Amino acid sequence: MDLDTVREVVLARDRADLAQVGAGSAVLAGGTFLFSEPHDQLHRLVDITTLGWTPLLERSDGLEIAATCTLAEFAGARPGRELGAPTLRPEWPGTALFAQSCRALLASHKIWRTATVGGNVCLSLPAGAVLGALVALDATAVIWPRGGGERRIPLRDFVTGPGENILATGAVVRSFLVPTASLLARTSFRKIALAPLGRSGAVVMGRREVSGRCAITVTASTVRPVVLDFSAVPTAFDLEAALVELEPDIWFDDPHGAPDWRKHVTGLLAGEVAAELRRSS
Ligand SMILES: Cc1cc2nc3c(=O)[nH]c(=O)nc-3n(C[C@H](O)[C@H](O)[C@H](O)COP(=O)(O)OP(=O)(O)OC[C@H]3O[C@@H](n4cnc5c(N)ncnc54)[C@H](O)[C@@H]3O)c2cc1C
């Protein structure tokens, strides 16, 4: 839809242009959310897709995913497959979560080609499955504060509630760093929704590292992504104990699922994820 209060669209060419992000202006990435509803408080958009960031970059300590990486590039980045980006290593089974999380979104292929990984994270919706996948892979967010410099925070600490996060006014998310240990990890993914193609009611993703360390990440059913850490794949008893300890108001309530249903199905899906990770040794 037209945003008729917007008077200026800045095509960012370098970091200095990002100084124009602030009160009354917003970062424009894929625009699939920004152009889907009115934002009367906005008079300027700063387009970051013109910055030319490489979508996926292999590093000595893992993989860097640019905030502007589209969902299509993210989902298509499978081991051995080239997409104008480095071929992902065949020994990186952890990247299986990339495509699985994109498929969990209630979004068409048209959205996939435009929407970005950074936009999904910054929107911080409970149904943000790409956000959930990066949390499940223990990613770090690289943030460019308005005044300069760089801040890195574990992505698991980024979201504070439905549609809320720690990003300060004027700050821009540059990228996400996925550590090698997560890329080498075995993963498992489960999703449930009230309707076959409906918005996710619960999504559970598991990661078992070569060291044996295991993390079960819950999203969609909770108001923010929740990570349960274990030194090994948890037993059904340990998993249930960890879920019971979560604060009662963590369970999300909207037309896509009642909190008690979400809590129940999360327990079932988490049990399946743990069982699959146990079998994949
Ligand atoms: C039909 C449809 C279905 C959808 N289904 C889902 C779904 O199931 N789950 C879900 O989570 N979302 C869903 N969305 C919402 C949205 O499309 C996705 O979350 C998408 O990933 C957002 O990415 P974008 O690049 O289009 O973000 P944009 O619309 O460009 O931006 C979204 C927000 O993030 C901010 N932003 C973007 N990038 C940055 C950055 N690098 N740094 C700082 N701020 C930034 C923007 O200012 C804006 O506030 C859906 C949208 C549509 C239209």
PDBQT file of the ligand as one rigid body, heavy atoms in Angstrom, charges set to zero:
ROOT
HETATM    1  C1  LIG A 301       1.422 -12.248   3.367  1.00  0.00    +0.000 C 
HETATM    2  C2  LIG A 301       2.443 -12.009   4.451  1.00  0.00    +0.000 A 
HETATM    3  C3  LIG A 301       2.756 -13.042   5.306  1.00  0.00    +0.000 A 
HETATM    4  C4  LIG A 301       3.702 -12.864   6.344  1.00  0.00    +0.000 A 
HETATM    5  N1  LIG A 301       3.981 -13.914   7.187  1.00  0.00    +0.000 NA
HETATM    6  C5  LIG A 301       4.836 -13.732   8.192  1.00  0.00    +0.000 A 
HETATM    7  C6  LIG A 301       5.099 -14.782   9.126  1.00  0.00    +0.000 A 
HETATM    8  O1  LIG A 301       4.529 -15.872   9.066  1.00  0.00    +0.000 OA
HETATM    9  N2  LIG A 301       5.984 -14.538  10.128  1.00  0.00    +0.000 N 
HETATM   10  C7  LIG A 301       6.638 -13.344  10.237  1.00  0.00    +0.000 A 
HETATM   11  O2  LIG A 301       7.458 -13.178  11.129  1.00  0.00    +0.000 OA
HETATM   12  N3  LIG A 301       6.386 -12.341   9.380  1.00  0.00    +0.000 NA
HETATM   13  C8  LIG A 301       5.507 -12.493   8.379  1.00  0.00    +0.000 A 
HETATM   14  N4  LIG A 301       5.254 -11.445   7.522  1.00  0.00    +0.000 N 
HETATM   15  C9  LIG A 301       5.875 -10.146   7.807  1.00  0.00    +0.000 C 
HETATM   16  C10 LIG A 301       7.134  -9.850   6.963  1.00  0.00    +0.000 C 
HETATM   17  O3  LIG A 301       6.886 -10.063   5.603  1.00  0.00    +0.000 OA
HETATM   18  C11 LIG A 301       8.344 -10.722   7.338  1.00  0.00    +0.000 C 
HETATM   19  O4  LIG A 301       8.595 -10.683   8.729  1.00  0.00    +0.000 OA
HETATM   20  C12 LIG A 301       9.601 -10.289   6.577  1.00  0.00    +0.000 C 
HETATM   21  O5  LIG A 301      10.675 -11.153   6.856  1.00  0.00    +0.000 OA
HETATM   22  C13 LIG A 301      10.015  -8.845   6.892  1.00  0.00    +0.000 C 
HETATM   23  O6  LIG A 301      11.166  -8.558   6.118  1.00  0.00    +0.000 OA
HETATM   24  P1  LIG A 301      11.274  -7.258   5.197  1.00  0.00    +0.000 P 
HETATM   25  O7  LIG A 301      12.667  -7.250   4.673  1.00  0.00    +0.000 OA
HETATM   26  O8  LIG A 301      10.190  -7.211   4.176  1.00  0.00    +0.000 OA
HETATM   27  O9  LIG A 301      11.073  -6.136   6.291  1.00  0.00    +0.000 OA
HETATM   28  P2  LIG A 301      10.576  -4.626   6.126  1.00  0.00    +0.000 P 
HETATM   29  O10 LIG A 301       9.113  -4.564   5.875  1.00  0.00    +0.000 OA
HETATM   30  O11 LIG A 301      11.453  -3.875   5.183  1.00  0.00    +0.000 OA
HETATM   31  O12 LIG A 301      10.921  -4.117   7.612  1.00  0.00    +0.000 OA
HETATM   32  C14 LIG A 301      10.291  -4.672   8.745  1.00  0.00    +0.000 C 
HETATM   33  C15 LIG A 301      10.677  -3.851   9.977  1.00  0.00    +0.000 C 
HETATM   34  O13 LIG A 301      12.031  -4.091  10.338  1.00  0.00    +0.000 OA
HETATM   35  C16 LIG A 301      12.796  -2.887  10.247  1.00  0.00    +0.000 C 
HETATM   36  N5  LIG A 301      14.089  -3.299   9.673  1.00  0.00    +0.000 N 
HETATM   37  C17 LIG A 301      14.260  -4.085   8.576  1.00  0.00    +0.000 A 
HETATM   38  N6  LIG A 301      15.556  -4.368   8.405  1.00  0.00    +0.000 NA
HETATM   39  C18 LIG A 301      16.219  -3.739   9.408  1.00  0.00    +0.000 A 
HETATM   40  C19 LIG A 301      17.603  -3.664   9.761  1.00  0.00    +0.000 A 
HETATM   41  N7  LIG A 301      18.574  -4.320   9.073  1.00  0.00    +0.000 N 
HETATM   42  N8  LIG A 301      17.951  -2.942  10.857  1.00  0.00    +0.000 NA
HETATM   43  C20 LIG A 301      16.984  -2.299  11.587  1.00  0.00    +0.000 A 
HETATM   44  N9  LIG A 301      15.668  -2.347  11.312  1.00  0.00    +0.000 NA
HETATM   45  C21 LIG A 301      15.296  -3.062  10.222  1.00  0.00    +0.000 A 
HETATM   46  C22 LIG A 301      11.991  -1.948   9.380  1.00  0.00    +0.000 C 
HETATM   47  O14 LIG A 301      12.264  -0.583   9.675  1.00  0.00    +0.000 OA
HETATM   48  C23 LIG A 301      10.588  -2.343   9.756  1.00  0.00    +0.000 C 
HETATM   49  O15 LIG A 301      10.206  -1.753  10.983  1.00  0.00    +0.000 OA
HETATM   50  C24 LIG A 301       4.346 -11.615   6.483  1.00  0.00    +0.000 A 
HETATM   51  C25 LIG A 301       4.021 -10.561   5.609  1.00  0.00    +0.000 A 
HETATM   52  C26 LIG A 301       3.088 -10.753   4.604  1.00  0.00    +0.000 A 
HETATM   53  C27 LIG A 301       2.770  -9.597   3.703  1.00  0.00    +0.000 C 
ENDROOT
TORSDOF 0
